[in-house]
């Protein structure tokens, strides 16, 4: 009887811990919305790779405002989509290569 009670308690505890985990897994963004420091966003990436991966109509090269108010040349992905917008600053802005910083702010998810 004691073993049955322990087994029932263990099953209940596992169910309680599995439910939040399952909810977290469902709540994760799709891979299309994940930014990782590899692949298209690897350190050695460039503007052309971004334009190829995200369609050239969704990637522009323009000056963006830095936190100190200065202007920085950057590639902007989805500039017209406030929930998808991100900015890529380059270590080599003239060559639009070697990612320095990826900025995701505002309404971007």
VEXMAR-331188 format. One record per residue (C-alpha): residue number from 0; residue in one letter; y, z, x. Coordinates in pm, whole numbers. Layout:
! residues N
ATOM   n res      v      w      u
ATOM NUM   a      Y      Z      X
...
***
This chain:
! residues 109
ATOM   n res      v      w      u
ATOM   0   x      0      0      0
ATOM   1   x    239     91    283
ATOM   2   x    168   -244    455
ATOM   3   x    244   -433    135
ATOM   4   x    576   -251    100
ATOM   5   x    669   -331    464
ATOM   6   x    574   -696    412
ATOM   7   x    785   -716     96
ATOM   8   x   1080   -556    272
ATOM   9   x   1045   -798    565
ATOM  10   x   1035  -1100    333
ATOM  11   x   1345   -975    149
ATOM  12   x   1531   -917    477
ATOM  13   x   1443  -1266    601
ATOM  14   x   1560  -1418    274
ATOM  15   x   1893  -1236    301
ATOM  16   x   1951  -1356    657
ATOM  17   x   1833  -1712    588
ATOM  18   x   2069  -1770    294
ATOM  19   x   2392  -1730    496
ATOM  20   x   2246  -1943    776
ATOM  21   x   2158  -2220    532
ATOM  22   x   2510  -2203    386
ATOM  23   x   2662  -2229    734
ATOM  24   x   2450  -2532    815
ATOM  25   x   2558  -2704    492
ATOM  26   x   2923  -2618    560
ATOM  27   x   2926  -2778    905
ATOM  28   x   3137  -3090    930
ATOM  29   x   2965  -3424    958
ATOM  30   x   2919  -3563   1305
ATOM  31   x   3200  -3813   1239
ATOM  32   x   3445  -3521   1230
ATOM  33   x   3321  -3344   1542
ATOM  34   x   3517  -3372   1866
ATOM  35   x   3306  -3293   2173
ATOM  36   x   3394  -3334   2541
ATOM  37   x   3135  -3609   2580
ATOM  38   x   3083  -3967   2471
ATOM  39   x   3404  -4115   2334
ATOM  40   x   3597  -3798   2425
ATOM  41   x   3450  -3752   2774
ATOM  42   x   3687  -3681   3063
ATOM  43   x   3647  -4040   3188
ATOM  44   x   3726  -4201   2853
ATOM  45   x   4019  -4432   2790
ATOM  46   x   4231  -4583   2512
ATOM  47   x   4009  -4892   2487
ATOM  48   x   3697  -4678   2429
ATOM  49   x   3878  -4493   2151
ATOM  50   x   3995  -4819   1992
ATOM  51   x   3641  -4957   2010
ATOM  52   x   3483  -4644   1862
ATOM  53   x   3739  -4582   1585
ATOM  54   x   3863  -4937   1517
ATOM  55   x   4182  -5054   1687
ATOM  56   x   4381  -5032   1361
ATOM  57   x   4323  -4653   1367
ATOM  58   x   4440  -4595   1726
ATOM  59   x   4798  -4632   1852
ATOM  60   x   4964  -4557   2184
ATOM  61   x   5300  -4389   2136
ATOM  62   x   5519  -4100   2247
ATOM  63   x   5437  -3769   2080
ATOM  64   x   5632  -3446   2088
ATOM  65   x   5512  -3169   2319
ATOM  66   x   5560  -2800   2238
ATOM  67   x   5871  -2788   2461
ATOM  68   x   6032  -3075   2269
ATOM  69   x   5974  -3337   2539
ATOM  70   x   5798  -3666   2466
ATOM  71   x   5453  -3741   2608
ATOM  72   x   5275  -4078   2593
ATOM  73   x   4945  -4040   2405
ATOM  74   x   4685  -4221   2201
ATOM  75   x   4699  -4114   1838
ATOM  76   x   4390  -4149   1624
ATOM  77   x   4439  -4184   1249
ATOM  78   x   4818  -4148   1271
ATOM  79   x   4851  -4215    897
ATOM  80   x   4582  -3965    798
ATOM  81   x   4715  -3610    834
ATOM  82   x   4369  -3455    782
ATOM  83   x   4209  -3672   1053
ATOM  84   x   4490  -3708   1306
ATOM  85   x   4443  -3613   1669
ATOM  86   x   4633  -3693   1986
ATOM  87   x   4484  -3769   2325
ATOM  88   x   4701  -3707   2630
ATOM  89   x   4604  -3894   2945
ATOM  90   x   4604  -3784   3310
ATOM  91   x   4685  -4148   3385
ATOM  92   x   4923  -4251   3103
ATOM  93   x   5001  -4590   3258
ATOM  94   x   4629  -4678   3258
ATOM  95   x   4568  -4485   2934
ATOM  96   x   4270  -4320   3099
ATOM  97   x   4122  -3987   3209
ATOM  98   x   4163  -3747   2919
ATOM  99   x   4396  -3460   2999
ATOM 100   x   4422  -3290   2660
ATOM 101   x   4314  -3344   2301
ATOM 102   x   4559  -3203   2045
ATOM 103   x   4442  -3130   1692
ATOM 104   x   4698  -2950   1478
ATOM 105   x   4884  -2957   1150
ATOM 106   x   4658  -3043    858
ATOM 107   x   4383  -3193   1074
ATOM 108   x   4035  -3074   1003
***
